[in-house]
């Protein structure tokens, strides 16, 4: 998300109505009355987020859980907090009722960039922890083979995984090799770089 909020308070209903009916391609996230424009995603970001979504979609085929890409919001509403974010990938195993956002994800994944890493690690982690349904929050670097996992069952302590290791997404029962996740990512980048040099 951008570091520049709008200058005045926007009621949640106004945000949701405007965001759901936007004619342009811009997306905005909502934090307690302030609206933030989302930064544009890089090619690397899109390749890695797509790989993560594909792994989850294939793994969850035929199951009650469903994976969503970055166009679906996650809403967090408590007595004191109202947040709406667009995670890069998330999974919900609950019956969600709203067409435009989910409120009961069990897994949320963000692909880190230099401009969003601080917000993803701190602000969003704190907000996502307010969701009773959330079991895991995963951060994947787009620059190196590096994955961070925060789990509810461990009190949201960070676990780190690098090349040569595997990690388990316990909320959906999926084991992922870091090398395999980033192998497809690296092959895609190499192919695109080669294609643009021709």
C-alpha distance (Angstrom), angle and dihedral (degrees) to the residues before:
residue distance angle dihedral
X1 . . .
X2 3.78 . .
X3 3.79 120.5 .
X4 3.81 91.3 -129.8
X5 3.82 116.3 84.7
X6 3.77 125.5 -166.6
X7 3.79 112.4 -88.8
X8 3.81 100.0 -115.7
X9 3.80 140.7 38.3
X10 3.81 115.6 -82.7
X11 3.82 118.9 -160.4
X12 3.79 113.8 -121.8
X13 3.82 93.7 -119.8
X14 3.81 90.4 54.0
X15 3.81 91.2 50.1
X16 3.81 94.1 48.4
X17 3.79 94.1 46.6
X18 3.79 92.4 48.1
X19 3.81 94.6 43.6
X20 3.79 94.5 48.8
X21 3.80 93.4 50.9
X22 3.82 100.7 39.7
X23 3.80 113.4 143.7
X24 3.82 94.1 -163.2
X25 3.78 126.2 66.3
X26 3.81 96.2 -111.4
X27 3.79 120.2 118.6
X28 3.78 125.8 -158.5
X29 3.78 130.7 -163.3
X30 3.79 122.3 -144.9
X31 3.81 126.1 -138.5
X32 3.81 117.1 176.9
X33 3.79 96.2 -43.1
X34 3.80 98.1 -34.7
X35 3.80 121.1 105.4
X36 3.81 122.1 -148.3
X37 3.80 126.3 -165.6
X38 3.79 112.0 -128.2
X39 3.78 118.1 -121.1
X40 3.79 116.7 -115.7
X41 3.81 113.6 -99.7
X42 3.81 121.1 -119.6
X43 3.80 125.2 -128.4
X44 3.84 90.1 -104.6
X45 3.80 90.2 51.9
X46 3.81 92.2 50.8
X47 3.80 94.2 47.8
X48 3.81 93.4 50.9
X49 3.82 94.4 43.4
X50 3.81 89.2 48.7
X51 3.80 91.9 50.9
X52 3.81 91.1 50.7
X53 3.79 92.1 48.1
X54 3.83 91.9 48.5
X55 3.81 92.3 50.5
X56 3.79 91.2 51.0
X57 3.81 95.9 41.9
X58 3.81 91.8 52.4
X59 3.80 93.1 44.5
X60 3.81 92.9 49.4
X61 3.80 97.0 45.8
X62 3.81 109.0 131.0
X63 3.82 93.0 12.4
X64 3.79 130.3 107.4
X65 3.81 92.9 -111.4
X66 3.80 122.7 86.6
X67 3.81 132.2 -159.5
X68 3.81 121.5 -139.5
X69 3.79 131.7 -163.3
X70 3.79 129.4 -138.2
X71 3.80 96.4 -72.7
X72 3.82 94.2 72.9
X73 3.79 118.3 79.9
X74 3.80 127.4 -138.8
X75 3.80 114.4 -142.2
X76 3.80 123.7 -151.0
X77 3.79 115.9 -171.8
X78 3.79 126.7 170.5
X79 3.79 132.5 152.3
X80 3.82 90.0 -83.5
X81 3.81 105.9 20.5
X82 3.80 135.2 63.1
X83 3.80 117.8 178.1
X84 3.79 132.3 161.8
X85 3.79 117.0 -174.4
X86 3.80 135.8 172.1
X87 3.83 104.5 -134.0
X88 3.80 115.2 -160.9
X89 3.82 89.8 -123.4
X90 3.77 132.8 -3.1
X91 3.78 139.1 168.9
X92 3.77 129.6 -145.8
X93 3.79 125.5 -172.7
X94 3.80 94.2 -175.5
X95 3.77 130.5 88.7
X96 3.80 102.3 -98.3
X97 3.78 117.5 -158.0
X98 3.81 105.6 -166.1
X99 3.82 119.4 83.0
X100 3.81 94.3 -146.9
X101 3.80 106.9 39.3
X102 3.79 143.5 22.5
X103 3.79 125.7 -136.4
X104 3.82 103.1 -175.4
X105 3.82 109.8 55.1
X106 3.79 117.3 159.3
X107 3.82 93.8 -166.3
X108 3.81 130.9 32.1
X109 3.81 124.4 -176.3
X110 3.79 126.8 -169.4
X111 3.81 125.1 -173.7
X112 3.78 108.0 -139.7
X113 3.77 125.1 -129.6
X114 3.78 128.4 177.8
X115 3.80 91.3 -103.9
X116 3.83 97.0 47.4
X117 3.83 104.7 33.7
X118 3.81 96.1 94.4
X119 3.82 92.9 48.1
X120 3.82 92.4 45.0
X121 3.82 93.4 48.9
X122 3.78 98.5 44.8
X123 3.81 118.3 12.3
X124 3.79 97.2 36.4
X125 3.81 93.9 40.4
X126 3.80 90.0 54.7
X127 3.82 92.3 46.6
X128 3.80 96.2 44.2
X129 3.82 90.4 50.8
X130 3.82 87.3 67.2
X131 3.82 88.7 70.0
X132 3.82 109.6 96.4
X133 3.80 90.3 -156.6
X134 3.82 97.0 54.3
X135 3.80 114.4 107.2
X136 3.81 101.4 165.2
X137 3.79 139.5 21.8
X138 3.81 115.1 -165.7
X139 3.80 129.0 -166.1
X140 3.81 119.6 -166.6
X141 3.78 122.7 -169.1
X142 3.79 115.4 -132.4
X143 3.81 91.8 -158.2
X144 3.82 102.4 51.8
X145 3.81 138.1 15.5
X146 3.78 94.5 -91.2
X147 3.83 129.6 131.8
X148 3.82 128.1 -175.7
X149 3.80 121.3 -163.9
X150 3.80 126.4 -166.6
X151 3.81 114.1 -168.4
X152 3.77 130.3 -167.0
X153 3.82 91.8 -141.1
X154 3.85 91.0 60.3
X155 3.80 95.0 46.2
X156 3.81 91.5 -100.1
X157 3.80 94.1 -65.3
X158 3.80 113.2 161.6
X159 3.81 120.7 -107.7
X160 3.81 118.9 -167.6
X161 3.81 129.3 -149.7
X162 3.79 128.1 -174.9
X163 3.80 139.9 174.3
X164 3.80 112.7 -43.5
X165 3.82 93.5 29.1
X166 3.79 135.5 96.9
X167 3.77 128.5 -143.1
X168 3.79 131.6 -162.6
X169 3.76 124.0 -136.0
X170 3.79 92.5 -147.6
X171 3.81 95.1 -172.5
X172 3.81 90.7 66.3
X173 3.82 102.1 20.1
X174 3.81 96.6 -115.9
X175 3.81 123.3 145.9
X176 3.81 114.2 -156.3
X177 3.80 128.3 -171.1
X178 3.80 110.4 -140.9
X179 3.81 89.8 -142.7
X180 3.81 92.4 53.7
X181 3.79 93.1 46.4
X182 3.78 92.2 51.9
X183 3.81 95.3 35.7
X184 3.80 91.7 70.5
X185 3.79 88.7 43.0
X186 3.82 92.1 52.1
X187 3.81 93.4 44.7
X188 3.81 90.5 52.0
X189 3.79 92.6 49.7
X190 3.83 92.1 46.8
X191 3.80 91.2 49.1
X192 3.80 93.3 49.4
X193 3.80 92.5 46.2
X194 3.82 90.4 50.6
X195 3.81 92.2 47.1
X196 3.81 92.6 53.0
X197 3.81 91.2 49.7
X198 3.83 92.8 56.8
